[in-house]
C-alpha cells in the first residue's frame, strides 16, 4: 500500500503507531499526529518511557518478541495531547516481522476513541434509562392488570346485583299487573270513574316499571354474553307494519301524524323476530316520547347503501338532540339534557339496548338531529340469503 493512502487511513481513524526494535527502542513514529505530536523527540527512546502505562507488561512484550503471543492489548488510558485535552485512548501491541517472517520488534498502535467512548457512554445511559422505563412500565402493567381484575369483579358484582334485583322486582310487579287488569276489566267491581282513572294511572306506572326491569335484565344479559339470536329469514316490512299498529293508541293520544313507507318486493332480513320487534318498539317509543303533540313521525324501510343490508329509518319532528350529546345517547343510562323540558320519563336504557341488539345482528345504528327540529335514527339489518329447506333448519338457533 502506498504511504499516502495508508497515512490517510490512519489519520481518518485517529490511529498512531510506533515501531520498535527488539530492545523496545522506538525506530519510527507515524499516523495520527495529535497522539505523538513530536516524532523526532520520540525516536530512539524506549517505548516503556514513552508509554509508562506499559510498565508491568514487560512479560507480555517479551512474549510478543519471542513469538509466544500474537497480540497484547493493555488497558485503555487517558493521554495528554498537544492541545492539553485528555483523549480516551486504546492500545494494541503486535509483533513486527521482516520479509523472512522473523520478529524484529513491536508495533505499538494507539487509537483515539474519545468520540466512540462518549457515544458508548451515551448509549449506556440511554440503555439504563430504557431499562428503568421498562421496569416502571412492567410495574404499571401489573398495577393496571390488578385494577382491571378488580373492575371486572366489581362489574360482575354489579351485573349480578342488577339481575337479581330486577328478577326480585319483576315477580311482584307481574302479580300487581295481573290484579290491576282484573280490577279494570271486572264490571262488578263497582269502581267509580275517578277510581278507574286512578287505577289506569297505577297500571301505566306498573307497566313502565316492568319495561325498565326487562331492559335492565336484557342489558345485563348482553354484557355477560348471555343473549344469543334465533336468526331466521324475516319479513321486516310486515314486522314493522305490525309494530306501528301496536302503537296506534299512543299516536292517537298525542295526535301525531304517522307516515309509513314500506316498498313492495323488499327481500327478507336475517334477524331474530323477537329482538327485531324489540328494536322497532324502542325506536318508535323513543320517537313518540320526544315528539310534542301534533308532531309527526315517519317510518321507512328500504335497501341500504351498503350492499347486503336493509335500512330502517325512524324520523320524528321532536325536540332533537344537542350536537355535543349525540355520541352519548347510546350509552347506558344517558339521557339528553333537553328532555327535562318536556318531562319525559325513562331510564336511558332503550337506545343502548337497541345499539347492542343491532350490532349483535351484524348491523349498525346512527342518527342525525338538530335541536327543536327532530331526530332521525338509521339502523341496518343484514339481508337473508335464500336458503334451501335443509339449510333453514341449520340457521343458528340458540337458547338464552
PEKASUL-V171036 format. One record per helix or strand of 3 or more residues. SS is the DSSP state (helix for helix, strand for strand). FROM is the first residue (numbers start at 0). TO is the last residue. If there is no record, write none. Layout:
{{SS | FROM | TO} {SS | FROM | TO}}
This chain:
{{helix | 2 | 11} {strand | 14 | 19} {strand | 24 | 30} {helix | 38 | 41} {helix | 46 | 49} {helix | 51 | 53} {helix | 57 | 64} {strand | 76 | 79} {strand | 85 | 96} {strand | 102 | 111} {helix | 113 | 184} {helix | 186 | 188} {helix | 192 | 222} {strand | 231 | 233} {helix | 235 | 245} {helix | 247 | 252} {strand | 256 | 261} {strand | 268 | 270} {helix | 272 | 288} {strand | 295 | 302} {strand | 308 | 315} {helix | 322 | 324} {helix | 336 | 340} {helix | 349 | 360} {strand | 364 | 368} {strand | 374 | 382} {helix | 388 | 391}}
